[in-house]
Amino acid sequence: MKELAIRLKRGEDLKKKLQTICIENDVDTAVVLSGVGSLYQMKIRLAGALSFLEKKENFEIVSLTGTVSNGKAHVHISLADEKGEVVGGHLCEGCLTDTTCELVLGILEEYGSGRVYDESTGYDEIVFEKVR
């Protein structure tokens, strides 16, 4: 596995940047190894995929985990507000970096991936394939 480390600057959209980084670096499949920083705006999809939570205030990223396959990110995020209260969910476009976001991605060189519709979930789910 190779690693890729990037720092996002103020105003950059976390999800868009994750996807762009992989496309620009010709990365087929990656995992988020680490993500630390802050946001001044967040948008996450809550459990059940029926509603979104959007807020404009200061947040610390306390966890970031997921995959990027073929330029599409499936990432979950946990954020703490100024009171230390934590909320989490599915990372959506609209999470904007405040002071910084330091990302470390693991590039899975021995695996390719794609998405296939899964009737049991109703979603296109990732399928990993060992290529080497």
Stockholm file with secondary structure:
# STOCKHOLM 1.0

chainA/1-132         MKELAIRLKRGEDLKKKLQTICIENDVDTAVVLSGVGSLYQMKIRLAGALSFLEKKENFEIVSLTGTVSNGKAHVHISLADEKGEVVGGHLCEGCLTDTTCELVLGILEEYGSGRVYDESTGYDEIVFEKVR
#=GR chainA/1-132 SS CEEEEEEECTTCBHHHHHHHHHHHTTCSEEEEEEEEEEEEEEEEECTTSSCEEEECSCEEEEEEEEEEETTEEEEEEEEECTTCCEEEEEECTTCEEEEEEEEEEEECTTEEEEEEEETTTTEEEEEEEECC
#=GC SS_cons         CEEEEEEECTTCBHHHHHHHHHHHTTCSEEEEEEEEEEEEEEEEECTTSSCEEEECSCEEEEEEEEEEETTEEEEEEEEECTTCCEEEEEECTTCEEEEEEEEEEEECTTEEEEEEEETTTTEEEEEEEECC
//
